[in-house]
């Protein structure tokens, strides 16, 4: 199975498409959740203001939705501390109302926990009972956003949890605490220091088990008891079953809770798109970090506008929560089915647990989710088609962008300029020296991009210091500044030409252009010092770093041909030690280092280092130019019609309407030089 998943192209493409579909469904859910949540809460106004029409309720909802999306740019940092108290009050309120209704109307509703009654229900209602399963999906919508929102947990909450764990182990070090702390079978507290995400999972287990589930069960049981006496109120059970004296507090808390729930889905969409863009599966958009304290809080202006427009159109178009609920349900169940499928693969290939547990998990979850899917598909024409259509459009966008992104990278890799050819280009007699530093941005980690040859042929000039910069995101939250830059020298004697990889975690924001240059030049000086002091060429160190990255990429299952492996190595870069640290480790065996420790360092060598460092600073003071390859990607003449449409029209439209690299990096326009080149893929 592992070999099939890693070598069979059809299986790999199918898994990729399924994953993109589920991702698109989650993003589409950020349109449906605000619409149904706010509309259902505002609908309670009809209980007190009977003169309000459906149109007026709809437009009040639209106004609240516009306000909700308008405040997204401020982030949740300022008001986030209100979320937990509001949700806690909401859960306590619905639990209390549910208990009140249960006692007042019919305690016999508790018999619903007996499995016999659901069997009798399906036996009595047959097809109608099966179709009603689609409505039950609304009981657990929102859980698909759970894991995308984990970045919003505060550091303090994790520290408190870790303190509890450490105290348990100090008190009873030999006891198995897996029953008390059921995240994983615990053996030592150091596990938690490297896997903070598991701590958050346990916090979720506690809050779900002792907060959410009991409150929601009491609310539903209370409504069931109320309907036993008042079956005619089935269309608006929630507000009708609420005591009159609690109507306005309930309405206010319901509206607040619906806004918070909508906020969770919107935040989920932002986080999902941010990670998709990092993996090259989404067009470039501007991503803003709204909090200095919590790096996971994001805001994407373009996406926010589109989500707001979509939510308003869905609200105005459907007008009732019944139809929106059916559309919402298909999103949830499809995401859960894909999650079950992918988790089964993880259990098989990564966890490597007993195959019988895997089979049991797959059969139980897939069979139950398939039943729910079949029930909701019976209402496909009544609104469930909307999220499918939206997700299909998003899926096409993501798949086309990723396809061109990967193939463009492969093209540049195959046509990259070897180092000896770079030397020939630099030694041409017509090459002019231009003062200042040139930063040549490229996606290639290894090799010089082919657009550089195009630049030299059209404009035979080169900056006094030229640095090929490749900015890469690693699959970790943050990269320490001391490990951010890796350098490789291309030519340091006649022409100061370097390659640099700037590595960022998926939560690290890009610096402003000036700050980035200052930090890059500072670390370049460290690199120059280390190369001269310790007598180590950078090439062995960079080879070690890049081979480490490639081997890590292979461990993730990228067993491809050489050129494909390089593509995945670029995506799967992992932290390696900085060159300075490598040099220090290797310097113990180096004679120059021994001489340096004995204060016998050659003064001439020290002066040479200072002169070279000073030369870089002087060139920096003369100006910095940012060079971008403006590549136009077109399909080859003999490509299929589908490929031509995808590349020449869809990708071209997306590229023209997405943010360019200079905008992402906030580079002043007067310092930008663009080099046009056309690629056929």
N, C-alpha and C positions, 0 to 999 in steps of 0.2 A: 504494500500500500504506500509506504514511504517513497519507494522508487517511482511508483506510478505518479504520485503527486509532484515529484521533483523533476521528472523527465518528460512526462506526457504533456505536450503543448496544449492539447484540447482541454485536458483537465485543469491545467493552470489558468488558461483563459476563462474557463467556466467559473472557477473559484473567484477570479478577479472580478468578473462581471457581476456575480452574485453579491460580492462584498460591496461593490460600487452601488448596486441597487439598494442594499440595506442602508448604506450611508446616505444616499439620496432620500430614502424614506424618512430617516431621522431628521434631516434638514426640512423636508416638507412638513413634518409634524410640528415644526416651530411656527408654521402658518396656521395649522388647524387648532392647536392647543389654545392660543390666545383667543381665537374666534369663539370656540365652544365654551371656554371657561368664563369669559367676561359676559357673553350673551346669556348663559344660563343664570349667572348671578344677577344681572340687570333685569332679567325676566321676572324676578320676584317683586319688582315694583308694581306689577299689575295687581298684586294682592291688596295694596293700599291705594294705589292710584288707578282705579278701574277704567278711567277715561282714556288712559294711554292706549294707543293703537300699536299694532305690530311694527308698522313703519317707524314710529317714534322710538320704540324700544331698540330697533335696529340702528337708528342713527345716533342714539345715546351710546350704544355699544361702540360704534365707529369712532365717536369722539374720544371715548376712553382708550381705545386701541391706539389712536394717533398720539395721544398724550403718553401712553406707555412706551411706544417706540421712540418718541421724541426725547425722553429722559434717559435713553440707553447710553447716550454719549457721556453722561456724567458718571456712569458706572454704578455698581452696587456697594462700593466701599463706604459711601456716606450714610446710606440707609440700611445697609446689610445687617446691622445689629438689631434692627426691628423685626427681621424675618422670623427668627426663632421664637420670640415671644408671641408674635401674631399667630404663627402656626400652632404653637402650644395652646393658646387660648381657643383657637378654632377646633382643635382636636378635643379639648375638654368640653367645649360647648356641644358639639355634635354627639359626644358620648353621653353627656348629661341628658340631652333632649331624647336620645334614643332609649336610655334607661327609663326616663319618665313615661315615654309612650309604651314601652314594654309592660311596665307595671300597670298603667292606666287602662290599656285597651285589651291586651291578650297575652299573657305569659306563655300561652300554648305555642307561640311562634318559635319558642326555643326548640321545639320538636324538629325544626328544619335541619338541625345538625344530624338527624338520623338519615343515613344514606338511602333508606327505604323510600323516602318521599320523592327524591329526585328520580328514582327508577319508576315510581308510579306516575310522576309528572310526564316523563317521556312516553310511557306506555299509553297514557290517556290522551296526550296532545300530538303524538307522533311527529309529523313533518313540521307542524307549527312550533312544537317544543324544540326541535332541532334548530329551526330558524331563529328562535329567541336567543340562542347562544351568542349571536352577534352583538346583542345589547349588553351582555355580561362583560364583554371586553372593556367597557368603559370603567369597570370597577378597578382595573389595574393599569390604566393608561398613565403614562408619565414615567414608569419604571425604566423605559428604554433610554431616558435621559440621565439616569442615575450615575453611571460611571463616567460620563463626560463632564459631570459637575463636581467630580472629586477634588479638582484643583482649588475649589473654593473653601475647603476646610482650612481653618486657621492653624498656624503652627502651635499656638497655645493648646488647642484641643489635642493635638498629637503628643505634646510634651506631657500633659496631664495623664494621658493613657499610658505612656511609657513609664511614668513614675509609678503607676499602679502595678504594671508588669514587673518592674524591678523589685518592688517591695514584696511581691508574692514570691519571687525567686529567692530573695534574701531570707524570708521567713521560713519557707519550706523548699530548700533547693533541690531535694530529691523527689519531690512530688510531681506527678504529671498534671499540669494545669489546663490540659486541652478541653476539659469539660467546662471550666470557668471561662476560659479564653478560647472559644472554638474556631478561631480563624484557621489555625493549622496546629498539628500536634507539636507542642512546644518542647524544646529541649534546653534552650538557653536564651536569655534575653537579647543576645547580640543579633539574633535573627531579625528582630524588630528594628534594629538600628539601620539595617540595610534594606528593609522592605516596609517603609512607612505606609505604603498603600494598603497593606494588610491591616494595619491599625485602623485605618479609616473604614475598611470593610467591617471590622468588628463594631466600631461606633454605629455604623448603619444597622448592623444586626440588633444591637441593643435598642436603638431608637425605634426600629420597625417592630421588634418583638414585644416591647413593653409600652410603646406609645401609639404608633400608627395603627397596627392591626386590631388591638382591643377597641380603640375608639371607632374605627370604621365598622367593625362588626356590630357594635352596639347601635351605631346609627342605622345600619341596614335592618337589623332585627327590630328596632323601634319602628321604622317605617313599615315593615311587614306587619307588625302588630296593629298599626294604625289602619292599614289597608284592609285588615280583616273586618273592621267595623265600617270603614268608609271606602269601599272599592271604587266609587265614582271619582275619587280624587287621584287616580293613578297617573294622570298626565302631569300633575304638579305636586307630587307627594311631599317633597322636601319642605317647601314653605307652608303647605297646608297642615302638615303634622307638627310644625313649630308652634309652641304656645304664643298667644297674641302678645303677651307682655314682653316676649323675647324677640319679636319680629325684627325691630330695627337693629339691635345689637347683632342678630344673626345675619341680617342683610349686609351690614357694614363689614363684618368679619368675612362673610362669603365673598364679597367683592375684593377685599384685601387678599384673601387666600388665593382667589383666582388670578389676581395680578402677580402674586409671588410664584404660583405654579407656571404662569406664562413666562415669567422672568427666567425660571429654571430651563424651560425649553429653548428660549431665545439664547441664553448663555450656552446651552448645549450645542446649538447650531453654530455659534461663533467658534467654540472650541473645536468642533468637528471640522469646520472649514479651515481653521488655522492648521490643524494637523494634516489635512488633505493637501493644503498648499505646500507644506513642508516636504511631503512625499512626492511632489510633482503631479498631483492628481486634481488640481484646481487652479484656475487662472489667477494671476497675481492681483491681490486686492490689498488695500491699506489696512493693516491691523494695528490698532492702538491699545496700549495697556492703560487701563483706567485707574489702576491702583499701584502705588509705590510699595505697598506692604505685601500685597497678594498678587504674585505674578500671573496667576491663572485667570484673572479677570480681564476680559478682552472686549473690544468694540470694533466692529467692521462697518464703516458708514454705508458702503454700497449695498452690502447684504442686508443691513438694517432697513434701508429704504425699500428693497424688494420684498422683504418679509412683511413690512407694514402694508404695502400695497396689496400683497396676496391675502393677508388676513382681512383687510377691509373688503376686498372683492368677494371673498368667500362668505363673509357675514351678510353683505348686501344681496349676494346671489342666492344663498340658501335660506336665509331669514329665520330658520328654526334650528334648534339644537338636535332634532331627530336626524335630519339628513347629514348635518356636520358630524354627528356621532358615528354614523355608518361609515363616513369617509375616514374618520379618525381611527376606527377600529381596524380597518385593513392595514393601515400603516403599522400599528402596534403588532399585529399578529405576524405580518411578513418579516418585520425586524426580529421577532422572537424565533421564528423558524430558521432564519439565516444564522442567528446566534447559536441555536442548538446545533446546526450543521457544522459551523466553524469550531465550536467548543468540542464537538466530538473528534474533529481532526486534531485539536490540541491535546486532548486526552490520549489519543492514539500515538502521536508522534513526539510530543514534548513530555507529558507527564508519564507516559508509558505504564499506565496502571493495568489491572487485569482486564482482559478483553470482555469478560462477562459483565463487569460493571459498566463498561462502555456500551455494550449492547442493551443492557437494562435501561441506562440513562437515555439512549437514543430512542428506544421503543416507547418509553413512558412519555417523554416530552414531545417527541415528534408526532405521535399518534394523537395526543390531546390537542396540540396546536393545529394539526391538520383538520381536526373536527371543527375547531373555531374558524379556521380559514374557509372551510367549505360553507359554513353557515353565513359568514359575512359576504362571500362571493355571490350568494343567492340574491343579494341586494345591490349587486354591482352597478346596475343601470340607474339606481336611485341615489347616487352620490358617491359611491365607493370608487368610481372611476377617476374622480378628481385627483386624489393623491397619487394614483398610479400614473396619470398623465404628467403631473408635476415631477414626479420622481423619474419618469422616463426622459424628460427633457434634461434634468440635472445629470442623470446618468450618462447621456450622450455627451454633455459638456465635459464631464470628468474623464470619461474614457478617451475621447478625442484628444483632450489636452495631454493626458498621460502618454498616449500612443506617440504623438508628435514629439513630446518632451524627450522620451527615451530614445526614439529613432534619431532625433537631432543630435543627441549626445553621442550615440554610436557613430554617426557620420563624422562628427568632429574628432572622436577618438581614433577612428580608422584613418583620417586624413591629418592627424596631428603632425607637427614638424619635429623631427628628431633633433637632439641637441647639436649634433655635428652640422646639420643643415642650418640651424640657427646661427652657428658660428660663421658659416659661409655668408649668410645674409648680412650679418653685422660687419663683415670685413669688406663689403663692397665699397669701391672707391668713391661712389657718388653719395654715400650716406652722410647726412648732415647731423651735427650735434646740436640739440636744442636744450637750453638751460631749464632746470627744474626737474620735478619728479613726475613720471607718468605712471598712473595706476591702470593697468589693462585688465578689465574684468572678464573672466572666463568661467565656464562651468567645469572645465577640465582640471582634474587634480594632477594627473600625470601627462606630460607632453605640453607643447605650445600649440594654441589653437590655429587652425588654417587661416583665419582672418588676419593673423599677424603678417603672413606673407603677402596677402592682398594689400595691407596698409603700406608695407615697405615698397612694393612695386609701384603703387600710385603716388605715395608721398615718401620719397627716400630720406627720411629723417628719423631720429630717435632721441628720446630724452636722455639727459646725463645719467639719471637713475631710472630704470624701468622695472616695475614690479608687476608680475602677472598674479592677480588676486583671484582666488576662488573661495567663495563664501558658502559654507556647508552647514547644514543642520544635522546634529547628531541625535540619536534616539534616547537622549537623556534630558532631564529638565534644564540643567544649567552647566556651563563650562566656565571654570575658574579663569580669571584674566591671565594668570601665569601660564595657562595651558592653551590659550586661545590661538596663538599664531605658531605655525610651522613654516620654516623657510628652507629653500633649496637654492643653491647658487647655479645660475646658468652660465654667466660669464662675469667675473669680478675683477679682471685685470684691465683690459682695454675699455670695456663697456660694463658698467655696473648693472647687471641684469639678474633679477631674482624671481623665484616663484614663491608664493605665499598662500597657505591655506588658512583662512580665518574660520574658526569653528564655533558654532553657536548651539546651545541647547534649544529645545522647542519653546522654552519660556524666556529665553534671552532676547531682549529687544535690540534692534539695530541702533548703533550710535548715530549721532549727527555726523555729517561728512568730516568736519574739522576734528572732532574728537576721535573719530576712527583713524584718521591720518596720524594724529599725534601718538596714539597708542601703537599703531603699526610701526612708525619710525623708531619709537622707543625700543620696541622688541627687536627690530632689525639691528639696532646698535648692539643689543645684547648678543645677537647672533654673530655679528662681525667680531665682537670681542672673544666669544667662545671659540670660533674657528681659528683665530690667530693664537690665542693663549694655549689651547690644548692640542693644537696641531692636528685636529680631526677634521677631515672633509665632511661636508654636510651630507653628501650623497649616501654614505652608509647609514647615517642616522635616519634620513628620509626614507630610504629603502626599508629600514626596519619598521618605521611607523606605517608605511603604506602596505607592507606585507602583513603587518598585524591587522590592519583594517581589512585587507582582502581575506585573511583567514577567518576573521570574525564574520565577514559577509558569507563565507562558505558555511560557517556553523549555523547560519540562519536558513540554510537550504538553497543557496544560490549555486547549485552544481551545474553550471552552464559552460559553454565554450569560453575561450579566453576573452573574446571581446565582450561577451555578455557579462561575464564575471566582473569585468572592469566597471560596467555600468552599475551593477549592484554594489560593488565596493564603494563607489561614489556616494550611493544613497545610504550605505550602512556604516559610514565612518564611525569609529568609536574612540573614546579618549585615549590618547597616548601621552607619554611624558614629554615635556618640552625638551628642546635640544639642549638647553643649558643643563637640565637635570641629567640627561644622558651623558653629557660631557663630563659632569662632575663624577658620575659613577664610573665612567671609563678612565678618568684622569688618574686614578690611583695607580694604574699600570703605565702611566705615561711619563717619560723622562722629563718632558718640559714641565709637567705639573710638579714633579719632585724638585726641579730647579727653582720653580716659582715659590714653593714652600720654604726653600732655603734662602730666599731673598737674592737669588742669582739670576733673576729674569733679565734678559737682554734689554737694555734701555732703548736700543734702536727699535726693537720689536714693539715696545710699549708706545713709542712715538708714532710708529706706523699705524697702530690701532687707533690712536687718537686722531691722526690725520684723516684716516678713512671715515671715522665716525663724524668728524667735523665737516668733511666734504658732503656727507649725506644731509647734515643739518643745513649747510649753506644752500644746497640745491632745493631743499624744502622751503627755505625762505624766499627763493626766486619764483615759487609758484608750483601748484599741483594741478595736473590735468587728469581728468577721469575719462578713460577711453572705453567705449562700449561697441561691441560688434552688433550692428543692426541687421540681423539675419532674416532674410525672407525665405520661408520654407514653402516649397511647392512640390506637388506630386510628380513623379516621373511621367514622361509622355505616354508610356504604354501601361500605366497603372489602371486598375479597375475603376469603374464609374463611382463605386462607393468610396474608394480611397481618395479619388479626386474631389468628391464633394466634401469629405471629412477634412482634408488638408487645405484645399484651395479656397473653400468657402467658410466652413464652420470654424476651423482653427484660425484662419485669417481674420474673421470677424471678432473672435474672442481676443486675439492678440492686439488688435487695434483698439479694442474697448477695455482692455485691462491695463493695469499700471505697469509702466516700464521700470527697469532697474534703477534708473536715476531718481525716479519719484519715490521708490521704496526706500532709498537710502538718503533722501532729502539733500541731494547734491545741487548746488547752484548751477543754473543753466549756462552761465558764462564760462564755467570750467569744464564743460562736457564736450568731448569729441566723439562723434559717431562714425563708424566705418560700415558702410553697406556691403552686404554680400548675400548671394542667393544660394540656397542648398536644395538639391533634389533628393527626396527620400522615397 
